[in-house]
Amino acid sequence: MGIEILGGLEIHEILAKLGPKEAAIVGSVSHHFQNQASDDSLWSQFCAQELHLYSPEDPLGNPIPSFKEAYRAWRESFRMYPWSLVLRVKRCWDKIKSWLVVNFPEAMTTLRKGVTEDVINNWESSFKVKLPLPTRLIYRFCDGQDIVEHSESFSASLLGLIGGYPFTNYLINVFLLPLDEVISVTDGVRRHLVEHADVPFGSEYLVVATSSTEAKKFIILNCSNGKLFVGTRTFLENGQVCPCVPDDLIHSHNVRDCQKQDSLLLWLEEHGRRLESGLVNVSEEKNARYISLLPEESSLFYAAVTNGVKVRAAALFIPEMSMTVLESNHYSFFFSLRMSLKPGGCIVNGMQFDSCQLCMCHWTIQGNDMVTEINEETVQGENPLLRSGGKEHVFHGQLPILTPQGSIKGSLTFVPGRLSDPKGPEFEVEVPETFLKFPDYKF
């Protein structure tokens, strides 16, 4: 039975299963398949499957007459890269941008259009640096963000794609730098390290992301091996950094060079997964929205309810406030404590009260074999008054330990009513054990 007896629907299905490259080959060698291989509905299917492209346009967003031409334009534009890597980077950016459109459109407006291959080549030639293939593709799809410094606009300075956290007088919010800012920020860091710390900062190192706030944080790419680092507490003093991505996860993508080089891409992919899953979400600080790296979902907090008082706790590793050199380890965590009184009030010895006030805190902090006990009469100088069904009181602070993993737990002592007018005996409320762990990915 010859292929000539096959109808258009059967041929369409065959070509769709073969894929774009094979469909084009078959269409060029068989007159019987030629019309079906040129059918734009077939190429619409290919564009949707591979590129998540649902209207015919080129990589710069310009409209194109057909999906077949659009597919050809994409392949031609990225012909110098492994196609699987191109699709991987596009999926990464699609996921992040889709999340921003729904959850944080203000930050979406800060993303810059991708740059051309010629721009990257000229940039590399001017600054005598060679970007890893995955990093080049990241900038082909998006040239970082337009940055607003903290002093110009508080709300705009919190639009960083990577986000951050606030506690006491410390605020971090990290932007992905555009290529032109990469050089200026890197030069500033390099001069500082040479002049003030006598530490060399080689030409292979680039600062690719940084906080726009007064408190600084630097994400550093080593272009020679593609590894990504975050500056620790002593970075501006001695250049100490901490890896952002586990080394055993980093891949090679250049067939002529077996060096691993996709750390920045892995980092962005992991961030996209955390956004999509709800592990990372949008929060508010002084009526300004920002991406909070501390889990905000109720299910992601350690929670306990005692006598009607609900306590939630969570912790996040803070690399830029830590020291990770073996002889002087110091691991810092952002600790969040939230307390509220359920609508039914608190119940003590069978009696119900519609308010209670904190009068004492007890903390047990454990780091491997070391245990520290702390007793305090306040939380950050406050004795929150909880009211039945009232707002949740939130406290943020820094928690240092000397080991890469540990935990914090404790109890809060309340009096029914208020401290100035107690209505019943004191009672203790459990603070659920919260685990402190040096993470695989550092943001």
N, C-alpha and C positions, 0 to 999 in steps of 0.2 A: 504494500500500500504506500503510494507516494505522498509527499507532503502537500502536493497540489490540491488534494481533496479536502484539506483542512479549511474550516471556515475562519472568518475574521476573529470571532470570539476565542476559538481555540489557539489561534496564532498569538493573540494578545496575551493570553494566559501563559503561554510558553515563554514569550519574550519577557514578561514581567518576572517570571521565576529565574530566567537567565541572568538578569541584572543589566545595568546601563552599558557597561563595556561590551558584553557579549551581544546585547541587542543591536548595538551599532555595527558590530562585525557581521552579524547575520544579515542585517539589512543591506549591507554593502556587497554581499556575495550571492544573495538570492533575490531575484526579481519578485518572486512570490511573496517574500516577507518584507519587501522594501516599503510598501505603503504603510503596513502595520508598524514597522520599526520607526517610521516618522510620525506616527499618530501622537499628537500632543497630549492626549489623555494618558498615554503610556509614560511619557516623560514627566507629566504632572505627578504620577505615582512615584517615579524614581526620586523626584525632588522632595516630595513629602517624606518618603521613607528615609532617605539618607541625610537630607539637609534641613528637614522640618520647614521646608519652604512651600508656602501655599499660594503665592502669587509670583509670576515670573519676574524676577529682578536679579541684577548682578550683585556682587559682593559689597558694593558701595550703596546699595539700596535703590539704584536707578531701575525704572521699569524696562522690561525687554519684551519683544513681541510674542515669544513663545517659551514654554517650559524647556523645550529641547535646547534653545539658544541659551536660556538661563543656566541649564546644567553645564553646557559647554563652557560658558563664561566662568563658572566657578572652578571647573577643572583646569582651565587655562590659567586663571589667576593664581592658583595654588599648585601649579605643576611641579614646583621645585621642592615640595614637601611630601612626605608619605601621606596618602589620602586618608588612611585610618586616623592619623594624628590630627589632620584638619577637621575631620568629623568630630573627634573627641573634644577639641578645643571649642568648636561651635556649640556642641551640646552643653558644655560647661557654661558658656556665656548665655545661651538660651535659657538655661535653668535659673541663673542668677537674675537675668533681666525679667523673666516672667514673674519671679517672686517680687521683684521691686515694683513692677507695674501694679500689682495687686495690693501689696503691703506697705510700700514705702516709695510712692511715686516722686516725692521731693528729691530723693537721692538719684532716681533714674535720670532726672534732668541734668545731673552733673557728669554722667558718662559721656566721654568724647567718642567721636567716630574713629574707626580703625584707620591706621595709616597704610600707605601703599608699600610695596616691596622696595621701590626706589627710595622712599623716605628712610626706611630702615637701613638700606645699604649706605646711603649718604651719611646717616647718623653714625653708623659703625665706623665708617671711614674717617669722619671728622674727629671722633673721640677715641679711635684706635681700640675698640673693644668689639668682641664677637659674641652676640647673644646666642644662647642655646636655642635650638630649633623650636621647642615648645614655647619659649618666651617670645620669640619672634612672632609666632602665630597668635599668642595672647594679644600682642599689640596690633597685629593685623586686624583683629576683630574689635578691639576697643583700646584706645590710647589713654587708658587711665581715667582720672577724674579731674574736673575743674575744682581747684582747691580754694577754700575760703578760710583765712586765718581766724583764730579765736577772737582777736581784737576787732575784727571788722564786723562780724555778725555772729552772735552766740548760736542762734538756731542753725545758720548755714554751716557753721564749723562742726556741726554734729552729723553731717550727711555722709560721713565716711562709709565706703562700701564694706569694710571689714568691721567697723564699729568699735565698741570698747566698753567702758564701765566708769562709774563715778563713785567715790567714797571720800568722806570728809572734804578736804580741799584738793583732792586729786581727781583729775579728769583725763581720760584717754579716749580718742576717737581717730581711727586710722583710715586714711585715704590711700587708694592705689594711685601712684604718681604717673602723670603723662611723661613721655620720653624727654621732653625738654626740661621738665622739673627734675627728672632722675639725675641728670648731670649736675645741675646747680646744687641740689641737696647733697649729692655725693661729694662734690668739691668742698662744700662747707664742712662736712664731717671729716673728710680727709685732712683739710687744713687744721681743724681743731685737734685731731689725734696727733698730728706731727708736731704742732706748736706747743700743745699743753700736756701731752702724754708721752711724746717721743715714741709713738707707736706707728709703724708703717701701715698704710691701708692701700694695698696694691691696686693696680688699674683693673684687675679682674673683678673687683668688688663694686657693686652698684646698690644704692639705696633705692628700692622699688616701691616702698610704701612707708608712710610716716604719719604720726599723729599731727593734727592741725592745732591742737590745744597747747597751752603753756607747758604742760607736762609732756615730755617727748618720748617717742617710741620709734625705733628704726627696724625695718625689715630689710635684710641685706641678701642680695643674690651674688653667689660666686659664679661668674660666667665661665670659668674654666672647667667646672664640673657640674654646674647646674644646681648646686645645693643652696638651700635657703636657710637663713639664720635670723634670729631676733636679738637685738642688743640687750644685754642684761644690765643690772644695776650699775655695774662699773664699766659699761661700754665706753663712755666718753673719758674714762680715766685710764683704761688699759686695753680697750678694744675687745673685751670679753663678749662672746656671743654664745647663743644656745641654738641647736638645730630645730627648725620648725617642723620638719617631716622626718619620720624614721628612715634611716639610710637604706634599709632592706626593701623599702617600697619604691624606691626611685628606679626609673627605667632608662634605657637607651633608645633613641629614635633615629639616629643617623647611622645608616648602614656602613658608612666609611669611618665611623668613630664610635667605639664601643663604650665611651664614657656615659655614665648616667647623667641625666640632665633635665628631668621634668619635675623637679621639686616644687617650683612655683605653681605649675599646673595642678599637681596633686593637692597643694594647699588650697587653691581656689576651688577645686572640685569638692574637697571636704567641707569647705565653707558653704558651698551651694547645697550640699546634702543636709547640713545643719539648718540652713534657712528653710529648705523645703520640708523637713521633718518637724519643724517647730522647736527644735532644741535651741535655736537662736531666733529671737524675735525683736519686734520694735517696742521700745519703752519710752518713757518721758523723763526729762530732767529740766526743771524750771520752765515748764510748758513748751519745751522743745523736744521733738521726736528724734530718736537715734536707734541704731541697731545695738542691742544689748547682748554682749557675749555671755552674760550670766543667764542661765535658764530662767525664763519667765513663766513657762507653763506650769500649772499646778502639779501635774503628774511628774514633773522633773525636779520638784523640791522634795526633800525629806520632811515628812509632816507627822505631827502627833497632836492628839486632842486629849486634854486632861481637865476634868471638871468643867467642861464647856469652853475652855480656853484653847484655841488652835494656834500652834506654833509651826512655822515652816522655815526651813534652813537650806541653804545651798552654798557651794564654794566653787571658786574658779582660780586656776593657777595664773599668777601674774609674772610673766618672764622678765619684764623690764625692771621689776622690783626685787629680783632674786639674784643670787650668786651661785653658779653651778660648777665652780672649780673645786676639785676634790678636797683640797686642803682647807677650803673656807666655805663650805656649803651653807646656803641660806635660802630656803624656799619660801616664797611669799604667796599667799592666797587671798583672794577677795572673798570675804564672808558676808553673806546676807542673812539677816534674821528678821522674820515677819511674825507679828502676833496680832490676834483679833479675838473678840468674844462672840460666840455664836448667838443667833437670835434668841435662843432660850435662856441666855444669861449663864452665870456660873452657879454650880450646885455644890454646896459644902455641908456635909453632915445632914443631907436631906433637905437643906434650906436653899432657896433660890434667890439670887441677887442679880440686879440688872447692870452692875458695874463692878470692876475690881481694879486695883492699882499695884504696879510692880514695886516691891520693896527690897528685893535681894536677888542676885544672880550668882550661880555657881557654875564654873566651867571646868571640864576635864579635857586637857589637850594632850594628845598622845602622838609621839613621833618615834616609831620603832619601839625601843625599850625605855624611852624617856617619857615620863608622865608629869604634867604640870597641872596643879590645882589652883584655881583663881576664884576668889570671892569678891564681889563688887555690890555696892548698894544701888547702882544705876546701870543703865545701858547707854554708853556715850553721854553720860551726864544727865540722862533723863529718867524719869519714873512714869512711863506711859500709863494713862488712865484708859482702860478698855471699857467700852459701853456695849450693851447688848445689840448685836446686829450692826455695830458701828464700823468705822473704817479700819483697815489693816494698818498697823504701825510698822514702818520699815526702817531698819538700821543696817548700814553698810560699813564695813571696816576692813582693815588689813590684818592678816593673821600669819605671822612668820613661824616656821618650824625649821629644824636643823637637818631633817631627813626628807627624801623625795616622796614619802608617803606617811600618812598619819590620819588622825581623826579628831573631831571635836564633838563633845556632847555635854549635857549638863541639865540644870534645872533652874526654873524661875520661881521665886516665891512672891505670891500675891496676897493682898488683903481684900476681902469683900468690901464694897463701897469705895472709900478712898483713904489715903494715908492720914489725912487730917480728921477723918470721921469713919473709922473702921466699923463695919456692921457684923463682923464675925471673925472666927479664928483664921490665922494664916493658912495657906495651902500651897503645895508645890505643884508646878507644871513641868512636864518633861520637855526637854529640848532634844529632838531626835538626833542620833549619832549621824554626823555628816563626815563623809570620807574625803580626805585630802590626798590627791594623787598627782604626781608628776606625769603629765599627759604625753601621748605620742605626738599629737599635733599641737603646736603652740601658736596662738593668735594674739 
